[in-house]
C-alpha cells in the first residue's frame, strides 16, 4: 500500500503557520502519513511559488488548503478511495 504524502510549506516565526502545524500534527496522530515540512524562505523559487500563501498543505495531486487548516479536505484526501486499505482475504476459499 502506498503511504499518503503531505507537504506543508510554512515560514518561521509565523503564528498562523505554527497554529496550522499544531492542528495538522494533532489530526495525524495514529495515521500512517509521510509529512514533509518545508521552510518557504529556504529557497528563492519555493518562496516565489508558495510564499504568499503560507501555510499551504499539499498532497500528491496538489494543494489541499492554505491559510487555514481544512480538516474536511484532508479527510477526503486520506479517504480509502484515495489510499485503499489492502486486507488479505481468506485465500483458497469460495
C-alpha positions in Angstrom: 0.0 0.0 0.0 1.2 3.5 -0.9 1.6 5.7 2.2 -0.1 9.1 1.7 2.4 12.0 1.5 1.8 15.6 2.6 4.0 18.6 2.2 3.5 21.6 4.5 5.0 24.9 3.3 5.5 27.4 6.1 7.6 30.3 7.3 9.4 30.5 10.7 8.0 32.9 13.2 4.6 32.8 11.5 1.9 32.5 14.1 -0.6 31.2 11.5 1.9 28.6 10.3 2.6 27.4 13.9 -1.1 27.0 14.6 -1.7 25.2 11.3 1.2 22.8 12.0 -0.2 22.1 15.5 -3.6 21.3 14.1 -2.1 19.1 11.4 0.0 17.2 13.9 -3.0 16.5 16.1 -5.0 15.3 13.2 -2.2 13.0 12.0 -1.8 11.2 15.4 -2.2 7.5 14.8 -2.3 7.9 11.0 0.5 6.4 8.8 1.3 9.5 6.7 4.6 10.9 5.5 4.8 14.6 6.3 7.5 16.9 4.9 7.7 20.4 6.3 9.4 23.0 4.1 10.5 26.5 5.0 9.5 28.6 2.0 12.2 31.1 2.7 15.0 28.4 2.3 14.8 28.6 -1.5 14.0 31.5 -3.8 11.9 29.5 -6.2 9.9 28.0 -3.3 9.4 31.4 -1.7 8.1 32.9 -5.0 5.8 29.9 -5.7 4.3 29.4 -2.2 5.4 32.3 0.0 2.4 34.5 -0.4 0.0 31.6 0.6 1.7 30.0 3.6 0.8 28.0 5.4 0.0 25.7 2.5 -0.6 22.0 2.7 -0.2 19.9 -0.5 -0.8 16.3 -1.3 0.3 14.2 -4.3 -2.2 15.9 -6.6 -1.6 19.4 -5.5 -2.8 21.9 -2.9 -5.2 20.8 -0.3 -5.6 24.0 1.7 -3.8 27.2 2.6 -4.0 29.9 5.4 -6.4 27.8 7.5 -6.4 24.0 8.3 -9.2 22.3 6.4 -9.9 19.0 8.1 -12.6 18.0 5.6 -10.2 18.5 2.7 -7.6 16.4 4.5 -10.1 13.7 5.4 -11.2 13.5 1.8 -7.6 13.3 0.6 -6.8 10.5 3.1 -10.0 8.6 2.4 -9.9 4.9 1.4 -10.9 5.9 -2.1 -7.6 7.7 -2.4 -5.5 5.3 -0.3 -7.4 1.9 -0.1 -6.5 -0.3 2.8 -5.4 -3.7 1.4 -6.6 -6.5 3.6 -5.7 -10.1 2.7 -8.9 -12.1 2.3 -9.2 -15.8 3.0 -7.3 -17.3 0.1 -8.4 -20.6 -1.3 -12.0 -20.4 -0.2 -15.1 -19.9 -2.1 
